[in-house]
């Protein structure tokens, strides 16, 4: 789950940076890195929330 989240965030971050580079000629690194971190956090929480909680765990 973590590896998939990192790969997704890096892919979207690189694509966002390349789009910005080709449209304006320079890259604003702070916004690109921040955008990739937000995508990582959102995707990680999305994948984490899809796994059901096991309510029938043994109680200690």
PDB file of N, CA, C, O and CB in Angstrom:
ATOM      1  N   UNK A   1       0.825  -1.184   0.000  1.00  0.00           N
ATOM      2  CA  UNK A   1       0.000   0.000   0.000  1.00  0.00           C
ATOM      3  C   UNK A   1       0.873   1.253   0.000  1.00  0.00           C
ATOM      4  O   UNK A   1       0.584   2.210  -0.718  1.00  0.00           O
ATOM      5  CB  UNK A   1      -0.941  -0.005   1.205  1.00  0.00           C
ATOM      6  N   UNK A   2       1.923   1.252   0.788  1.00  0.00           N
ATOM      7  CA  UNK A   2       2.795   2.418   0.867  1.00  0.00           C
ATOM      8  C   UNK A   2       3.563   2.612  -0.431  1.00  0.00           C
ATOM      9  O   UNK A   2       3.704   3.734  -0.917  1.00  0.00           O
ATOM     10  CB  UNK A   2       3.766   2.282   2.038  1.00  0.00           C
ATOM     11  N   UNK A   3       4.057   1.514  -0.989  1.00  0.00           N
ATOM     12  CA  UNK A   3       4.819   1.599  -2.235  1.00  0.00           C
ATOM     13  C   UNK A   3       3.943   2.127  -3.368  1.00  0.00           C
ATOM     14  O   UNK A   3       4.385   2.952  -4.167  1.00  0.00           O
ATOM     15  CB  UNK A   3       5.399   0.223  -2.608  1.00  0.00           C
ATOM     16  N   UNK A   4       2.713   1.654  -3.434  1.00  0.00           N
ATOM     17  CA  UNK A   4       1.790   2.099  -4.476  1.00  0.00           C
ATOM     18  C   UNK A   4       1.461   3.583  -4.309  1.00  0.00           C
ATOM     19  O   UNK A   4       1.331   4.302  -5.299  1.00  0.00           O
ATOM     20  CB  UNK A   4       0.498   1.260  -4.446  1.00  0.00           C
ATOM     21  N   UNK A   5       1.326   4.040  -3.074  1.00  0.00           N
ATOM     22  CA  UNK A   5       1.037   5.448  -2.813  1.00  0.00           C
ATOM     23  C   UNK A   5       2.208   6.333  -3.220  1.00  0.00           C
ATOM     24  O   UNK A   5       2.010   7.406  -3.790  1.00  0.00           O
ATOM     25  CB  UNK A   5       0.709   5.660  -1.335  1.00  0.00           C
ATOM     26  N   UNK A   6       3.424   5.887  -2.929  1.00  0.00           N
ATOM     27  CA  UNK A   6       4.608   6.664  -3.290  1.00  0.00           C
ATOM     28  C   UNK A   6       4.752   6.744  -4.804  1.00  0.00           C
ATOM     29  O   UNK A   6       5.025   7.813  -5.351  1.00  0.00           O
ATOM     30  CB  UNK A   6       5.873   6.047  -2.666  1.00  0.00           C
ATOM     31  N   UNK A   7       4.567   5.613  -5.481  1.00  0.00           N
ATOM     32  CA  UNK A   7       4.694   5.599  -6.941  1.00  0.00           C
ATOM     33  C   UNK A   7       3.637   6.495  -7.584  1.00  0.00           C
ATOM     34  O   UNK A   7       3.938   7.226  -8.527  1.00  0.00           O
ATOM     35  CB  UNK A   7       4.570   4.160  -7.480  1.00  0.00           C
ATOM     36  N   UNK A   8       2.414   6.444  -7.088  1.00  0.00           N
ATOM     37  CA  UNK A   8       1.347   7.282  -7.628  1.00  0.00           C
ATOM     38  C   UNK A   8       1.650   8.760  -7.422  1.00  0.00           C
ATOM     39  O   UNK A   8       1.484   9.560  -8.343  1.00  0.00           O
ATOM     40  CB  UNK A   8       0.012   6.927  -6.979  1.00  0.00           C
ATOM     41  N   UNK A   9       2.093   9.129  -6.223  1.00  0.00           N
ATOM     42  CA  UNK A   9       2.400  10.528  -5.938  1.00  0.00           C
ATOM     43  C   UNK A   9       3.574  11.019  -6.782  1.00  0.00           C
ATOM     44  O   UNK A   9       3.538  12.138  -7.293  1.00  0.00           O
ATOM     45  CB  UNK A   9       2.710  10.712  -4.450  1.00  0.00           C
ATOM     46  N   UNK A  10       4.612  10.201  -6.936  1.00  0.00           N
ATOM     47  CA  UNK A  10       5.751  10.603  -7.760  1.00  0.00           C
ATOM     48  C   UNK A  10       5.361  10.751  -9.224  1.00  0.00           C
ATOM     49  O   UNK A  10       5.793  11.693  -9.889  1.00  0.00           O
ATOM     50  CB  UNK A  10       6.879   9.593  -7.628  1.00  0.00           C
ATOM     51  N   UNK A  11       4.562   9.843  -9.721  1.00  0.00           N
ATOM     52  CA  UNK A  11       4.132   9.920 -11.114  1.00  0.00           C
ATOM     53  C   UNK A  11       3.324  11.185 -11.376  1.00  0.00           C
ATOM     54  O   UNK A  11       3.565  11.887 -12.358  1.00  0.00           O
ATOM     55  CB  UNK A  11       3.309   8.689 -11.484  1.00  0.00           C
ATOM     56  N   UNK A  12       2.375  11.474 -10.509  1.00  0.00           N
ATOM     57  CA  UNK A  12       1.559  12.672 -10.678  1.00  0.00           C
ATOM     58  C   UNK A  12       2.403  13.926 -10.469  1.00  0.00           C
ATOM     59  O   UNK A  12       2.229  14.913 -11.184  1.00  0.00           O
ATOM     60  CB  UNK A  12       0.369  12.657  -9.702  1.00  0.00           C
ATOM     61  N   UNK A  13       3.317  13.900  -9.494  1.00  0.00           N
ATOM     62  CA  UNK A  13       4.191  15.049  -9.261  1.00  0.00           C
ATOM     63  C   UNK A  13       5.105  15.334 -10.435  1.00  0.00           C
ATOM     64  O   UNK A  13       5.301  16.493 -10.800  1.00  0.00           O
ATOM     65  CB  UNK A  13       5.019  14.825  -8.027  1.00  0.00           C
ATOM     66  N   UNK A  14       5.668  14.292 -11.032  1.00  0.00           N
ATOM     67  CA  UNK A  14       6.535  14.477 -12.202  1.00  0.00           C
ATOM     68  C   UNK A  14       5.724  14.979 -13.390  1.00  0.00           C
ATOM     69  O   UNK A  14       6.169  15.869 -14.114  1.00  0.00           O
ATOM     70  CB  UNK A  14       7.252  13.157 -12.566  1.00  0.00           C
ATOM     71  N   UNK A  15       4.543  14.418 -13.593  1.00  0.00           N
ATOM     72  CA  UNK A  15       3.689  14.872 -14.695  1.00  0.00           C
ATOM     73  C   UNK A  15       3.296  16.336 -14.510  1.00  0.00           C
ATOM     74  O   UNK A  15       3.293  17.103 -15.473  1.00  0.00           O
ATOM     75  CB  UNK A  15       2.427  13.995 -14.796  1.00  0.00           C
ATOM     76  N   UNK A  16       2.967  16.725 -13.282  1.00  0.00           N
ATOM     77  CA  UNK A  16       2.610  18.111 -12.987  1.00  0.00           C
ATOM     78  C   UNK A  16       3.802  19.037 -13.245  1.00  0.00           C
ATOM     79  O   UNK A  16       3.634  20.124 -13.797  1.00  0.00           O
ATOM     80  CB  UNK A  16       2.130  18.246 -11.525  1.00  0.00           C
ATOM     81  N   UNK A  17       5.003  18.608 -12.847  1.00  0.00           N
ATOM     82  CA  UNK A  17       6.207  19.410 -13.056  1.00  0.00           C
ATOM     83  C   UNK A  17       6.537  19.545 -14.541  1.00  0.00           C
ATOM     84  O   UNK A  17       6.896  20.628 -15.004  1.00  0.00           O
ATOM     85  CB  UNK A  17       7.389  18.791 -12.314  1.00  0.00           C
ATOM     86  N   UNK A  18       6.417  18.450 -15.283  1.00  0.00           N
ATOM     87  CA  UNK A  18       6.688  18.509 -16.723  1.00  0.00           C
ATOM     88  C   UNK A  18       5.688  19.404 -17.447  1.00  0.00           C
ATOM     89  O   UNK A  18       6.064  20.157 -18.344  1.00  0.00           O
ATOM     90  CB  UNK A  18       6.658  17.106 -17.325  1.00  0.00           C
ATOM     91  N   UNK A  19       4.426  19.324 -17.064  1.00  0.00           N
ATOM     92  CA  UNK A  19       3.415  20.197 -17.670  1.00  0.00           C
ATOM     93  C   UNK A  19       3.732  21.658 -17.393  1.00  0.00           C
ATOM     94  O   UNK A  19       3.609  22.509 -18.274  1.00  0.00           O
ATOM     95  CB  UNK A  19       2.013  19.850 -17.143  1.00  0.00           C
ATOM     96  N   UNK A  20       4.136  21.938 -16.173  1.00  0.00           N
ATOM     97  CA  UNK A  20       4.484  23.309 -15.802  1.00  0.00           C
ATOM     98  C   UNK A  20       5.734  23.781 -16.544  1.00  0.00           C
ATOM     99  O   UNK A  20       5.806  24.934 -16.968  1.00  0.00           O
ATOM    100  CB  UNK A  20       4.701  23.412 -14.287  1.00  0.00           C
ATOM    101  N   UNK A  21       6.712  22.899 -16.701  1.00  0.00           N
ATOM    102  CA  UNK A  21       7.945  23.257 -17.406  1.00  0.00           C
ATOM    103  C   UNK A  21       7.669  23.565 -18.876  1.00  0.00           C
ATOM    104  O   UNK A  21       8.181  24.546 -19.415  1.00  0.00           O
ATOM    105  CB  UNK A  21       8.974  22.123 -17.291  1.00  0.00           C
ATOM    106  N   UNK A  22       6.868  22.736 -19.516  1.00  0.00           N
ATOM    107  CA  UNK A  22       6.601  22.944 -20.940  1.00  0.00           C
ATOM    108  C   UNK A  22       5.655  24.114 -21.200  1.00  0.00           C
ATOM    109  O   UNK A  22       5.696  24.700 -22.282  1.00  0.00           O
ATOM    110  CB  UNK A  22       6.022  21.687 -21.540  1.00  0.00           C
ATOM    111  N   UNK A  23       4.816  24.462 -20.247  1.00  0.00           N
ATOM    112  CA  UNK A  23       3.896  25.579 -20.464  1.00  0.00           C
ATOM    113  C   UNK A  23       4.522  26.930 -20.111  1.00  0.00           C
ATOM    114  O   UNK A  23       4.259  27.920 -20.793  1.00  0.00           O
ATOM    115  CB  UNK A  23       2.634  25.372 -19.648  1.00  0.00           C
ATOM    116  N   UNK A  24       5.344  26.988 -19.059  1.00  0.00           N
ATOM    117  CA  UNK A  24       5.913  28.278 -18.647  1.00  0.00           C
ATOM    118  C   UNK A  24       7.421  28.367 -18.819  1.00  0.00           C
ATOM    119  O   UNK A  24       7.965  29.471 -18.835  1.00  0.00           O
ATOM    120  CB  UNK A  24       5.571  28.543 -17.216  1.00  0.00           C
ATOM    121  N   UNK A  25       8.106  27.250 -18.945  1.00  0.00           N
ATOM    122  CA  UNK A  25       9.556  27.275 -19.111  1.00  0.00           C
ATOM    123  C   UNK A  25      10.328  27.127 -17.813  1.00  0.00           C
ATOM    124  O   UNK A  25      11.549  26.974 -17.842  1.00  0.00           O
ATOM    125  CB  UNK A  25       9.959  28.540 -19.771  1.00  0.00           C
ATOM    126  N   UNK A  26       9.655  27.168 -16.690  1.00  0.00           N
ATOM    127  CA  UNK A  26      10.327  26.934 -15.406  1.00  0.00           C
ATOM    128  C   UNK A  26       9.392  26.148 -14.486  1.00  0.00           C
ATOM    129  O   UNK A  26       8.197  26.017 -14.752  1.00  0.00           O
ATOM    130  CB  UNK A  26      10.752  28.286 -14.739  1.00  0.00           C
ATOM    131  N   UNK A  27       9.959  25.635 -13.410  1.00  0.00           N
ATOM    132  CA  UNK A  27       9.189  24.810 -12.475  1.00  0.00           C
ATOM    133  C   UNK A  27       9.210  25.483 -11.106  1.00  0.00           C
ATOM    134  O   UNK A  27      10.272  25.841 -10.598  1.00  0.00           O
ATOM    135  CB  UNK A  27       9.765  23.352 -12.392  1.00  0.00           C
ATOM    136  N   UNK A  28       8.049  25.649 -10.526  1.00  0.00           N
ATOM    137  CA  UNK A  28       7.959  26.133  -9.147  1.00  0.00           C
ATOM    138  C   UNK A  28       8.007  24.903  -8.249  1.00  0.00           C
ATOM    139  O   UNK A  28       7.009  24.202  -8.085  1.00  0.00           O
ATOM    140  CB  UNK A  28       6.641  26.987  -8.900  1.00  0.00           C
ATOM    141  N   UNK A  29       9.182  24.648  -7.667  1.00  0.00           N
ATOM    142  CA  UNK A  29       9.416  23.396  -6.950  1.00  0.00           C
ATOM    143  C   UNK A  29       8.583  23.273  -5.687  1.00  0.00           C
ATOM    144  O   UNK A  29       8.153  22.174  -5.337  1.00  0.00           O
ATOM    145  CB  UNK A  29      10.869  23.270  -6.603  1.00  0.00           C
ATOM    146  N   UNK A  30       8.353  24.364  -5.007  1.00  0.00           N
ATOM    147  CA  UNK A  30       7.587  24.290  -3.757  1.00  0.00           C
ATOM    148  C   UNK A  30       6.166  23.817  -4.037  1.00  0.00           C
ATOM    149  O   UNK A  30       5.652  22.941  -3.342  1.00  0.00           O
ATOM    150  CB  UNK A  30       7.564  25.664  -3.046  1.00  0.00           C
ATOM    151  N   UNK A  31       5.537  24.391  -5.046  1.00  0.00           N
ATOM    152  CA  UNK A  31       4.167  23.977  -5.354  1.00  0.00           C
ATOM    153  C   UNK A  31       4.127  22.554  -5.906  1.00  0.00           C
ATOM    154  O   UNK A  31       3.185  21.812  -5.628  1.00  0.00           O
ATOM    155  CB  UNK A  31       3.533  24.945  -6.358  1.00  0.00           C
ATOM    156  N   UNK A  32       5.133  22.166  -6.680  1.00  0.00           N
ATOM    157  CA  UNK A  32       5.164  20.810  -7.236  1.00  0.00           C
ATOM    158  C   UNK A  32       5.344  19.764  -6.141  1.00  0.00           C
ATOM    159  O   UNK A  32       4.650  18.748  -6.133  1.00  0.00           O
ATOM    160  CB  UNK A  32       6.288  20.683  -8.268  1.00  0.00           C
ATOM    161  N   UNK A  33       6.264  20.005  -5.228  1.00  0.00           N
ATOM    162  CA  UNK A  33       6.510  19.054  -4.141  1.00  0.00           C
ATOM    163  C   UNK A  33       5.319  19.018  -3.187  1.00  0.00           C
ATOM    164  O   UNK A  33       4.918  17.947  -2.733  1.00  0.00           O
ATOM    165  CB  UNK A  33       7.800  19.426  -3.373  1.00  0.00           C
ATOM    166  N   UNK A  34       4.760  20.169  -2.886  1.00  0.00           N
ATOM    167  CA  UNK A  34       3.588  20.223  -2.013  1.00  0.00           C
ATOM    168  C   UNK A  34       2.405  19.485  -2.642  1.00  0.00           C
ATOM    169  O   UNK A  34       1.686  18.764  -1.951  1.00  0.00           O
ATOM    170  CB  UNK A  34       3.206  21.684  -1.717  1.00  0.00           C
ATOM    171  N   UNK A  35       2.206  19.660  -3.929  1.00  0.00           N
ATOM    172  CA  UNK A  35       1.135  18.964  -4.638  1.00  0.00           C
ATOM    173  C   UNK A  35       1.342  17.455  -4.574  1.00  0.00           C
ATOM    174  O   UNK A  35       0.388  16.712  -4.345  1.00  0.00           O
ATOM    175  CB  UNK A  35       1.065  19.429  -6.100  1.00  0.00           C
ATOM    176  N   UNK A  36       2.577  16.993  -4.775  1.00  0.00           N
ATOM    177  CA  UNK A  36       2.872  15.558  -4.713  1.00  0.00           C
ATOM    178  C   UNK A  36       2.642  15.012  -3.297  1.00  0.00           C
ATOM    179  O   UNK A  36       2.154  13.893  -3.141  1.00  0.00           O
ATOM    180  CB  UNK A  36       4.328  15.290  -5.156  1.00  0.00           C
ATOM    181  N   UNK A  37       2.987  15.788  -2.274  1.00  0.00           N
ATOM    182  CA  UNK A  37       2.772  15.344  -0.898  1.00  0.00           C
ATOM    183  C   UNK A  37       1.283  15.251  -0.569  1.00  0.00           C
ATOM    184  O   UNK A  37       0.859  14.333   0.132  1.00  0.00           O
ATOM    185  CB  UNK A  37       3.466  16.296   0.078  1.00  0.00           C
ATOM    186  N   UNK A  38       0.497  16.189  -1.066  1.00  0.00           N
ATOM    187  CA  UNK A  38      -0.948  16.150  -0.838  1.00  0.00           C
ATOM    188  C   UNK A  38      -1.561  14.948  -1.543  1.00  0.00           C
ATOM    189  O   UNK A  38      -2.422  14.267  -0.984  1.00  0.00           O
ATOM    190  CB  UNK A  38      -1.613  17.453  -1.325  1.00  0.00           C
ATOM    191  N   UNK A  39      -1.118  14.688  -2.769  1.00  0.00           N
ATOM    192  CA  UNK A  39      -1.605  13.521  -3.503  1.00  0.00           C
ATOM    193  C   UNK A  39      -1.231  12.241  -2.759  1.00  0.00           C
ATOM    194  O   UNK A  39      -2.048  11.326  -2.652  1.00  0.00           O
ATOM    195  CB  UNK A  39      -1.031  13.500  -4.940  1.00  0.00           C
ATOM    196  N   UNK A  40       0.005  12.170  -2.242  1.00  0.00           N
ATOM    197  CA  UNK A  40       0.434  10.996  -1.484  1.00  0.00           C
ATOM    198  C   UNK A  40      -0.454  10.778  -0.268  1.00  0.00           C
ATOM    199  O   UNK A  40      -0.930   9.667  -0.037  1.00  0.00           O
ATOM    200  CB  UNK A  40       1.895  11.143  -1.047  1.00  0.00           C
ATOM    201  N   UNK A  41      -0.682  11.832   0.511  1.00  0.00           N
ATOM    202  CA  UNK A  41      -1.488  11.704   1.727  1.00  0.00           C
ATOM    203  C   UNK A  41      -2.920  11.290   1.393  1.00  0.00           C
ATOM    204  O   UNK A  41      -3.484  10.415   2.050  1.00  0.00           O
ATOM    205  CB  UNK A  41      -1.491  13.027   2.510  1.00  0.00           C
ATOM    206  N   UNK A  42      -3.503  11.911   0.381  1.00  0.00           N
ATOM    207  CA  UNK A  42      -4.874  11.583   0.000  1.00  0.00           C
ATOM    208  C   UNK A  42      -4.974  10.141  -0.484  1.00  0.00           C
ATOM    209  O   UNK A  42      -5.881   9.413  -0.080  1.00  0.00           O
ATOM    210  CB  UNK A  42      -5.372  12.541  -1.087  1.00  0.00           C
ATOM    211  N   UNK A  43      -4.047   9.723  -1.351  1.00  0.00           N
ATOM    212  CA  UNK A  43      -4.107   8.369  -1.903  1.00  0.00           C
ATOM    213  C   UNK A  43      -3.824   7.326  -0.825  1.00  0.00           C
ATOM    214  O   UNK A  43      -4.452   6.268  -0.806  1.00  0.00           O
ATOM    215  CB  UNK A  43      -3.109   8.217  -3.060  1.00  0.00           C
ATOM    216  N   UNK A  44      -2.877   7.621   0.076  1.00  0.00           N
ATOM    217  CA  UNK A  44      -2.580   6.698   1.168  1.00  0.00           C
ATOM    218  C   UNK A  44      -3.790   6.516   2.067  1.00  0.00           C
ATOM    219  O   UNK A  44      -4.121   5.388   2.432  1.00  0.00           O
ATOM    220  CB  UNK A  44      -1.387   7.198   1.985  1.00  0.00           C
ATOM    221  N   UNK A  45      -4.459   7.607   2.433  1.00  0.00           N
ATOM    222  CA  UNK A  45      -5.656   7.509   3.273  1.00  0.00           C
ATOM    223  C   UNK A  45      -6.798   6.812   2.539  1.00  0.00           C
ATOM    224  O   UNK A  45      -7.573   6.078   3.151  1.00  0.00           O
ATOM    225  CB  UNK A  45      -6.101   8.901   3.726  1.00  0.00           C
ATOM    226  N   UNK A  46      -6.902   7.038   1.244  1.00  0.00           N
ATOM    227  CA  UNK A  46      -7.936   6.383   0.439  1.00  0.00           C
ATOM    228  C   UNK A  46      -7.749   4.865   0.450  1.00  0.00           C
ATOM    229  O   UNK A  46      -8.704   4.119   0.663  1.00  0.00           O
ATOM    230  CB  UNK A  46      -7.908   6.913  -1.010  1.00  0.00           C
ATOM    231  N   UNK A  47      -6.513   4.413   0.220  1.00  0.00           N
ATOM    232  CA  UNK A  47      -6.223   2.981   0.219  1.00  0.00           C
ATOM    233  C   UNK A  47      -6.387   2.386   1.617  1.00  0.00           C
ATOM    234  O   UNK A  47      -6.860   1.258   1.756  1.00  0.00           O
ATOM    235  CB  UNK A  47      -4.802   2.725  -0.299  1.00  0.00           C
ATOM    236  N   UNK A  48      -6.006   3.123   2.641  1.00  0.00           N
ATOM    237  CA  UNK A  48      -6.128   2.656   4.016  1.00  0.00           C
ATOM    238  C   UNK A  48      -7.601   2.500   4.405  1.00  0.00           C
ATOM    239  O   UNK A  48      -7.963   1.556   5.108  1.00  0.00           O
ATOM    240  CB  UNK A  48      -5.420   3.627   4.976  1.00  0.00           C
ATOM    241  N   UNK A  49      -8.440   3.417   3.951  1.00  0.00           N
ATOM    242  CA  UNK A  49      -9.857   3.378   4.310  1.00  0.00           C
ATOM    243  C   UNK A  49     -10.604   2.263   3.585  1.00  0.00           C
ATOM    244  O   UNK A  49     -11.668   1.843   4.041  1.00  0.00           O
ATOM    245  CB  UNK A  49     -10.507   4.714   4.002  1.00  0.00           C
ATOM    246  N   UNK A  50     -10.076   1.780   2.479  1.00  0.00           N
ATOM    247  CA  UNK A  50     -10.752   0.711   1.737  1.00  0.00           C
ATOM    248  C   UNK A  50     -10.627  -0.644   2.424  1.00  0.00           C
ATOM    249  O   UNK A  50     -11.439  -1.532   2.163  1.00  0.00           O
ATOM    250  CB  UNK A  50     -10.191   0.621   0.332  1.00  0.00           C
ATOM    251  N   UNK A  51      -9.638  -0.830   3.291  1.00  0.00           N
ATOM    252  CA  UNK A  51      -9.469  -2.101   3.993  1.00  0.00           C
ATOM    253  C   UNK A  51     -10.432  -2.155   5.175  1.00  0.00           C
ATOM    254  O   UNK A  51     -10.424  -1.257   6.018  1.00  0.00           O
ATOM    255  CB  UNK A  51      -7.999  -2.284   4.470  1.00  0.00           C
ATOM    256  N   UNK A  52     -11.260  -3.195   5.248  1.00  0.00           N
ATOM    257  CA  UNK A  52     -12.232  -3.274   6.345  1.00  0.00           C
ATOM    258  C   UNK A  52     -11.545  -3.589   7.678  1.00  0.00           C
ATOM    259  O   UNK A  52     -10.517  -4.265   7.728  1.00  0.00           O
ATOM    260  CB  UNK A  52     -13.294  -4.343   6.036  1.00  0.00           C
ATOM    261  N   UNK A  53     -12.134  -3.090   8.727  1.00  0.00           N
ATOM    262  CA  UNK A  53     -11.612  -3.331  10.065  1.00  0.00           C
ATOM    263  C   UNK A  53     -12.098  -4.693  10.547  1.00  0.00           C
ATOM    264  O   UNK A  53     -13.259  -5.046  10.341  1.00  0.00           O
ATOM    265  CB  UNK A  53     -12.047  -2.207  11.047  1.00  0.00           C
ATOM    266  N   UNK A  54     -11.231  -5.448  11.178  1.00  0.00           N
ATOM    267  CA  UNK A  54     -11.596  -6.764  11.711  1.00  0.00           C
ATOM    268  C   UNK A  54     -12.166  -6.578  13.118  1.00  0.00           C
ATOM    269  O   UNK A  54     -11.420  -6.399  14.080  1.00  0.00           O
ATOM    270  CB  UNK A  54     -10.358  -7.734  11.730  1.00  0.00           C
ATOM    271  N   UNK A  55     -13.492  -6.623  13.225  1.00  0.00           N
ATOM    272  CA  UNK A  55     -14.159  -6.403  14.499  1.00  0.00           C
ATOM    273  C   UNK A  55     -14.114  -7.627  15.401  1.00  0.00           C
ATOM    274  O   UNK A  55     -14.433  -7.522  16.585  1.00  0.00           O
ATOM    275  CB  UNK A  55     -15.586  -6.001  14.266  1.00  0.00           C
ATOM    276  N   UNK A  56     -13.732  -8.767  14.882  1.00  0.00           N
ATOM    277  CA  UNK A  56     -13.750 -10.004  15.652  1.00  0.00           C
ATOM    278  C   UNK A  56     -12.346 -10.445  16.057  1.00  0.00           C
ATOM    279  O   UNK A  56     -12.046 -11.638  16.078  1.00  0.00           O
ATOM    280  CB  UNK A  56     -14.424 -11.103  14.853  1.00  0.00           C
ATOM    281  N   UNK A  57     -11.507  -9.499  16.371  1.00  0.00           N
ATOM    282  CA  UNK A  57     -10.169  -9.835  16.860  1.00  0.00           C
ATOM    283  C   UNK A  57     -10.287 -10.433  18.254  1.00  0.00           C
ATOM    284  O   UNK A  57     -11.236 -10.152  18.986  1.00  0.00           O
ATOM    285  CB  UNK A  57      -9.243  -8.582  16.873  1.00  0.00           C
ATOM    286  N   UNK A  58      -9.324 -11.250  18.608  1.00  0.00           N
ATOM    287  CA  UNK A  58      -9.311 -11.798  19.962  1.00  0.00           C
ATOM    288  C   UNK A  58      -9.038 -10.676  20.954  1.00  0.00           C
ATOM    289  O   UNK A  58      -8.141  -9.856  20.758  1.00  0.00           O
ATOM    290  CB  UNK A  58      -8.250 -12.923  20.099  1.00  0.00           C
ATOM    291  N   UNK A  59      -9.821 -10.658  22.011  1.00  0.00           N
ATOM    292  CA  UNK A  59      -9.615  -9.645  23.038  1.00  0.00           C
ATOM    293  C   UNK A  59      -8.593 -10.153  24.028  1.00  0.00           C
ATOM    294  O   UNK A  59      -8.575 -11.340  24.353  1.00  0.00           O
ATOM    295  CB  UNK A  59     -10.939  -9.288  23.751  1.00  0.00           C
ATOM    296  N   UNK A  60      -7.749  -9.274  24.506  1.00  0.00           N
ATOM    297  CA  UNK A  60      -6.697  -9.655  25.456  1.00  0.00           C
ATOM    298  C   UNK A  60      -7.230  -9.768  26.845  1.00  0.00           C
ATOM    299  O   UNK A  60      -6.481 -10.080  27.770  1.00  0.00           O
ATOM    300  CB  UNK A  60      -5.565  -8.664  25.432  1.00  0.00           C
TER     301      UNK A  60
END
